[in-house]
Amino acid sequence: MPQAPRRVTPLLVTALLPLLSACALHRDTDDTIGLSSTTFFGHLTNQADIREPSLAEATTVELKVRANEDGRVTAVTAPPQAHAYGVDWPQKADDPAVKTAVDAARRWRLRPLLYRGHPVPTQATVAVRVLPAERWAQPDAPFPEVDWSKLRISLSRDVPFGGQYTVTVVGDGHVVFDSPAQPDMATFTNRALLPRGLFLPGRHEDSIDPALVRALVAKFQAARFFGVAPEYKARSRESPFVTLTLDTSNGSRRVVDYIGRDVGLPQSVKDLEDEVDRIAGTARWTRGTPGVIGWLAATGFDFKSDMAAVLAVSDYGWNAQATVLEFMNRGLDLEKTSTADRPRIGPVGIMLMRQALSKGQTTVFARLMAGGWLARLQPGDADRMFALAGANCDAGFARAAVAAGLAVDGPAAGLENGPNGTALITLATRYSCASEQARLDTTAQLLKLGADPNRRDEDGRTILFHVHTLDLLELLLSHGADATLRDPAGNSAALYSQEDAITLRLLEAGASPEGRDEDGHTLPERAALYTMPATARWLAAHGQTTAPGGKK
C-alpha cells in the first residue's frame, strides 16, 4: 500500500528555516551574472555626482555591487585593496569618501539585465569618482550693477592638438572670436599650415540679439558668479584650461578652470562656460557646424575659392553633412585640387567621396555618385573604406552603399592602421556609434544585405571574437554565426570577452572552453580575473577547475 504523506510539524519547519535561508542566499549568489564596468554604467539609470564635503580634491573609490533581477542594489562593499586604471591602493571602510560612495551606490537603480529573455541578478566591481563639495569664496557676494555699454564676457579655451581660442561677447551683442592663426581666405590652400583643433582659426566677428546677452548675464547672476573662487586647479593629469571672465564695468570676476570639478568648481560655472559658447555660436568656427555657411556668405566669401576647397574637405573630423552640402550648393569646384589631405589624393570631389564613405554621409554620397565620382576612386578603395568605417553605424547608409555596388563583405585591408576585417566585424568594435541601437540596426541591415557572420579578419577571427554586447551576440547567433569556430591558435571566441554574459552565452552556443588567451590565461583563470561568476559556474559544472583568487 502507498504510504500516507508524512506531516511536516511546526517544529521541523522552525528547525529548517536557517538552512532554507542559507540556501536562498546561496542561490542568489550562484545566479549572479558579472558585469564589466562599462556594461554596469550603461545599465545604471540614476547616476549622479557623489560628493564628500571633507575632501579637498576628488578621489576614486572601488566598489563591489550586487543587484537583484529588478535592478535594485542589494549589497555594496568597498574592498580593502582596490585596483583600477592600472593602480592599486588601500581602502578603509571608515574613510569618509568610501562611506559616502557606498551610501550613494545603495541608492542606485539598474536597468535589468536580460539573459536569454529573462532578468537575472548581477554583480560588478566598479570605480567611482567622489568629488569634494562645491567651493565658494563668498557665496553671498552681491552682483554688481551692469553697464551694458561696457559689458564684456570672455571665454578662453584650449582645444586638442595645441590650439586655443577666445570668444568675447559685449553688451550690444557684438561677438569677437580670436585664435592665433589668421589665414588669407582668398589665397589659402594648405590646412597643414594651420594649428590643428580648429575648423577656421583667425579673428572673426558677428552680432547677436542683445536680448540674448541680457539673458546670459541673468544666468551669471543666478549662478552667483561673483561668489566663486578665482581659480580651480587640480594637481595632476593633462587637460585643457578654460578661463571665464565677466566684467560689468562696476565689477569683474575671472575664473580659471583646470579639471575644476575635482577641486570644487560649482557645476553652474561649467554650465556657464558651455552657455557662452552656445550664445556666441563658436561651434561654426571651431567645428564647422552648418552655421558657418551663413556667416561666410555674409562676409562675401568665395565658395569657389581655394580656401573653400580646403574647408570642405577638412580632414580632422569636422564638417556635418549639411555643411558639406551647402558648400556644394554654393558652387564648390569639385575638380579643384586641394592640399588639405596629406598625401594629396586628387580633386575635391574624390576627397569628398572618401569623406562621405568614412562618415556615412548618405546624401553627399548619393549626390557625388550621380556625378560619377564613385567610379573615379581607385579600384577597391570604396569597398575598403566602407569596411573600415563599419558602414558608419548607419543602416540607411549601408543600404545606399551596397545598392551602389559596394561589396557588403569587402575587406578593410590595405589602409594604414585599419582593421583588416569586413564592415560587419568593424561595426562590432566601432566606438563612434550614436547608440547601441544604431549598432544593432546596422548589423541587422548588413546581415539582410548578405553579410557573412562567419567571415574572418586578418587574424582568423570572426565577428563573435569582437562582440561586447549581449544583444548583438544574440542577433548574430540568430543569423547563423558559428560559436564553435576557432582562431588559428585554436581558441574560441569565449577566450576573448571580459563580459560574463557573453562568455557564458558563447559556451552555451558551443564555443570551446579550451586554450589560453594572449596573456596565457585559461578560461577558468579569466573567470577569476574579470568577475565572471556565471562562467565559473558553467566551467565547474563541466569539469573545469576554477582558478582561485586572482585580481581584476
VENFENHU-V946998 format. One record per backbone hydrogen bond with DSSP energy under -1.0 kcal/mol. CO is the residue of the C=O (numbers start at 1). NH is the residue of the N-H. If there is no record, write none. Layout:
BEGIN
CO&NH ; CO&NH
END
This chain:
BEGIN
9&13 ; 10&14 ; 11&15 ; 12&16 ; 13&17 ; 16&20 ; 17&21 ; 18&22 ; 19&23 ; 20&24 ; 21&25 ; 22&26 ; 23&27 ; 24&28 ; 25&29 ; 26&30 ; 27&31 ; 29&32 ; 33&123 ; 36&40 ; 37&41 ; 38&42 ; 39&43 ; 40&44 ; 43&111 ; 50&131 ; 52&55 ; 59&130 ; 61&128 ; 63&126 ; 64&77 ; 65&124 ; 66&74 ; 66&75 ; 67&122 ; 68&71 ; 71&110 ; 72&68 ; 75&66 ; 77&64 ; 80&91 ; 82&89 ; 84&87 ; 87&84 ; 89&82 ; 92&95 ; 95&99 ; 96&100 ; 97&101 ; 98&102 ; 99&103 ; 100&104 ; 101&105 ; 102&106 ; 104&107 ; 105&108 ; 108&73 ; 109&45 ; 113&120 ; 115&118 ; 118&115 ; 121&33 ; 122&67 ; 123&35 ; 124&65 ; 126&63 ; 128&61 ; 130&59 ; 131&52 ; 138&141 ; 147&150 ; 151&171 ; 152&247 ; 153&169 ; 154&245 ; 155&167 ; 156&243 ; 157&165 ; 163&159 ; 165&157 ; 166&178 ; 167&155 ; 168&176 ; 169&153 ; 170&173 ; 173&208 ; 174&170 ; 175&206 ; 176&168 ; 177&204 ; 178&166 ; 184&187 ; 184&188 ; 189&339 ; 190&193 ; 191&194 ; 204&177 ; 206&175 ; 209&212 ; 210&214 ; 211&215 ; 212&216 ; 213&217 ; 214&218 ; 215&219 ; 216&220 ; 217&221 ; 218&222 ; 219&223 ; 220&225 ; 221&224 ; 224&227 ; 225&228 ; 227&137 ; 227&138 ; 230&256 ; 232&258 ; 241&158 ; 242&257 ; 243&156 ; 244&255 ; 245&154 ; 246&253 ; 247&152 ; 248&147 ; 251&248 ; 253&246 ; 255&244 ; 256&232 ; 257&242 ; 258&234 ; 259&262 ; 260&263 ; 260&265 ; 261&264 ; 262&58 ; 264&135 ; 266&269 ; 266&270 ; 267&271 ; 268&272 ; 269&273 ; 270&274 ; 271&275 ; 272&276 ; 273&277 ; 274&278 ; 275&279 ; 276&280 ; 277&281 ; 277&282 ; 281&284 ; 282&285 ; 282&286 ; 283&287 ; 283&289 ; 285&200 ; 287&319 ; 289&292 ; 290&293 ; 291&295 ; 292&296 ; 293&297 ; 294&298 ; 295&299 ; 296&301 ; 297&300 ; 302&305 ; 305&309 ; 306&310 ; 307&311 ; 308&312 ; 309&313 ; 311&314 ; 320&324 ; 321&325 ; 322&326 ; 323&327 ; 324&328 ; 325&329 ; 326&330 ; 327&332 ; 328&331 ; 333&336 ; 334&349 ; 336&348 ; 347&351 ; 348&352 ; 349&353 ; 350&354 ; 351&355 ; 352&356 ; 353&357 ; 354&358 ; 355&359 ; 356&360 ; 356&361 ; 360&362 ; 361&365 ; 362&366 ; 363&367 ; 364&368 ; 365&369 ; 366&370 ; 368&373 ; 369&372 ; 374&377 ; 378&381 ; 380&384 ; 381&385 ; 382&386 ; 383&387 ; 384&388 ; 385&389 ; 386&391 ; 387&390 ; 389&392 ; 390&393 ; 391&394 ; 394&398 ; 395&399 ; 396&400 ; 397&401 ; 398&402 ; 399&403 ; 400&404 ; 401&406 ; 402&405 ; 407&410 ; 415&418 ; 419&421 ; 421&412 ; 422&426 ; 423&427 ; 424&428 ; 426&429 ; 435&439 ; 436&440 ; 437&441 ; 438&442 ; 439&443 ; 440&444 ; 441&445 ; 442&446 ; 443&447 ; 444&448 ; 445&449 ; 446&451 ; 447&450 ; 452&455 ; 457&460 ; 461&457 ; 462&465 ; 463&466 ; 469&473 ; 470&474 ; 471&475 ; 472&476 ; 473&477 ; 474&478 ; 476&479 ; 476&481 ; 477&480 ; 482&485 ; 487&490 ; 491&487 ; 492&495 ; 493&496 ; 499&503 ; 500&504 ; 501&505 ; 502&506 ; 503&507 ; 504&508 ; 505&509 ; 506&511 ; 507&510 ; 517&520 ; 521&517 ; 522&526 ; 523&527 ; 524&528 ; 525&529 ; 526&530 ; 527&532 ; 532&536 ; 533&537 ; 534&538 ; 535&539 ; 536&540 ; 537&541 ; 538&542 ; 539&544 ; 540&543
END
